[in-house]
Amino acid sequence: MVNYWKDKNLAVGTIKNRLADLRFVSKVIGKTNIIKSNADYAIGSRTSVATLNKAIFNADFSKIQDQYLKLSLELQQAFGLRREECLKIIPSLADKGNKLWLKGSWTKGKIERSIPIRTQAQKDILRKAKDFVGKGKSLIPQHKKYIQQRHIYNRETRAVGYKNLHGLRHAYAQTRYKELTGLECPINGGKTSKAFSKEEKQADRIARQIISRNLGHSRVAIIKVYCGK
């Protein structure tokens, strides 16, 4: 089971939490030796600072057959959306002129948020999505449920060579970091925080706060995973 989780690229913390749950169950049923220690499973320490850049820049979706999905992926790339968000989004409702509004029922944790619309490319893909589905319609076809469209998402993205597309959020975060600070982020070869001037430290801090809000994270510290430190 642990090897399966590793093959699925689950985070170290997630695997440790699942093993802790299994140990609790084994203790309740009186079989405490069923689940070995984390070290026995060669599970490393948690880390919150990225050492490998997982960003996916300029992803090619031209071979995606499902037009609904293709638009979802283009929105995901343009705005750093999560998978659920890019599928459930209702483009006509989300478009607030200078910002993209995400309804709570579309997001992780059911917390609404807004993402600035900064570029012409973002405006173009949003307009294309609105024109395609019409007013009040989501990017899930009316005859399908969310789970069905999610399966199509997984199947078609893997078919064109992507194991997962969380790297689109990494790319969005890194692009925003450079826009906001004028600096390349540490994970992409830029200076680390130890080398920052006083002004750069302030710009870095403000940028991370903004990016965490844009991505829908409650903790600023998580941006280390996307941009390094």
Beta strands, then each sheet from edge to edge (+ up, - down):
strand 1: 99-102
strand 2: 113-116
sheet 1: 1+ 2-
end
